[in-house]
Amino acid sequence: MEQKMVNIRSPHARLTQRKFVASAISTAALAGMTHAKAVDLVSGYW
């Protein structure tokens, strides 16, 4: 069974602007978590 993961996110994780600190932090954290989860899925951990 093939598993797929799609992550749609804001560009503020890498390209942020002034007064977008909270958005940049949460977006980057979500992107990192999604990436780590995808690596686990590929390696068969789950």
C-alpha positions as CSV (number, residue, x, y, z in Angstrom):
1,M,0.0,0.0,0.0
2,E,1.5,3.3,-1.1
3,Q,1.2,6.2,1.4
4,K,1.3,9.8,0.5
5,M,1.6,13.0,2.5
6,V,0.8,16.5,1.3
7,N,1.8,19.6,3.2
8,I,0.4,22.9,2.1
9,R,2.0,25.7,4.0
10,S,2.6,29.4,4.0
11,P,5.9,30.8,2.6
12,H,6.6,32.4,6.0
13,A,8.5,29.4,7.3
14,R,11.5,30.5,5.2
15,L,10.6,33.9,3.8
16,T,9.1,36.0,6.5
17,Q,8.5,39.7,7.1
18,R,8.5,42.0,10.0
19,K,5.7,41.3,12.5
20,F,5.2,37.8,11.3
21,V,7.4,36.1,14.0
22,A,4.6,33.9,15.4
23,S,3.4,32.8,12.0
24,A,7.0,32.0,10.9
25,I,7.7,30.0,14.0
26,S,4.5,27.9,13.9
27,T,4.8,27.4,10.2
28,A,8.4,26.2,10.4
29,A,7.5,23.9,13.3
30,L,4.6,22.4,11.3
31,A,6.8,21.9,8.3
32,G,9.5,20.2,10.4
33,M,7.0,17.9,12.0
34,T,5.5,17.0,8.7
35,H,8.9,16.3,7.2
36,A,9.9,14.1,10.1
37,K,6.6,12.2,9.9
38,A,7.1,11.6,6.2
39,V,10.6,10.2,6.8
40,D,9.1,7.8,9.4
41,L,6.5,6.7,6.9
42,V,9.0,6.0,4.2
43,S,11.3,4.0,6.6
44,G,8.3,1.9,7.7
45,Y,8.5,3.1,11.3
46,W,4.7,3.5,11.5
